Amino acid sequence: MLEMNLIFFMIIFTAILFLLNLKLLIFMLICIEFLSLILVIYFLYFVNFYFIFLILFIQVFESVFLLMMTFSSFSSSNNAENLMKIVN
């Protein structure tokens, strides 16, 4: 339940950052999301194996959602150029 509340908060927080046009912070949030995905897989493997699938589904969905929000504002389809636009 705590994971669901955290995900809801992160989606709302990302939407606010996106509306404020803070693309660097959104990019950093995506990096943190992928790191948390790796940590969740590592820790839950030793705690509860069956719970991994739910957490994986939620984390992957949220990561894809964040990536889609970040790259939807760019007209170019080249992701490498889009990443450079975010950082600069």
N, C-alpha and C positions, 0 to 999 in steps of 0.2 A: 504494500500500500504506500509506503514511503517513496518507493521508486516511481510510482504513478504520479504522486504529488510533485516530485522533483521534475519529472518530464513535463508535466503541465506548466510548471513555473518556467522551465527553460524555453518552451515554445512561446509563451507569452513574452518573456524577456527578449527573445530573438526577434519577435515581431516588432517590439518597441524599438530595438536597435535598427531594424530594417527601415522602419518609418523615419527614424532620425538620420538615416543614410550613414550609419557608422559601420562601413563594410569591413574595416580592419578588425573591429571587435567581434563581428560575426565570424570572420575567418578564424580568430583565436578561439572562439566558442566551438567551432567545428573541430579544431585540433584537440581541445579538451574533451570533446565528446568521443572522439576516436580513442583517446587514451583511456577514458573511463570504460569504454567497451572492452578494451584489452584487460583492464583490471577486473572487471566484473566476470569475464570468462575465467580468468585465473583463480579468483577467490571462490566463485561458486562451484567450480569443479571439485573442490575439496569439501564444500559445505553440503550442497544438495544438487545432485546431478540432474534431476528432473526439472528443477526450477530454471536451469540454464536456458531452455528453449523459449520460455516466456520472456526472460530478460533480453535474450538475443533478438527476438522479434521486435521488442519495444525499442532497443537501442539502434538497431539497423534502420527501422522506420524513422526514428527521430533524426539520425544522421543524414539519411536521404532527403528528408524534409528540409533540413538546414541547408544542404547543398543546393537543392532546387530553389530555395528562397534566395540564396546568394547569387547564383548564376542566372536567375530569371531577369535581372535588371540589365544584363548586358545583351547587346544585339549580336555580337560575334559568337560563333560556336567553338572557338578555340579556347579550351580550358586553361592552357598555359598562359595565354595572354590575359585571360580573366583573373587568374591568380596574381599576376603582376599588377593589374589594375587595382586589385584590392590592397596589396601591400603598399603600393605607391600612392 
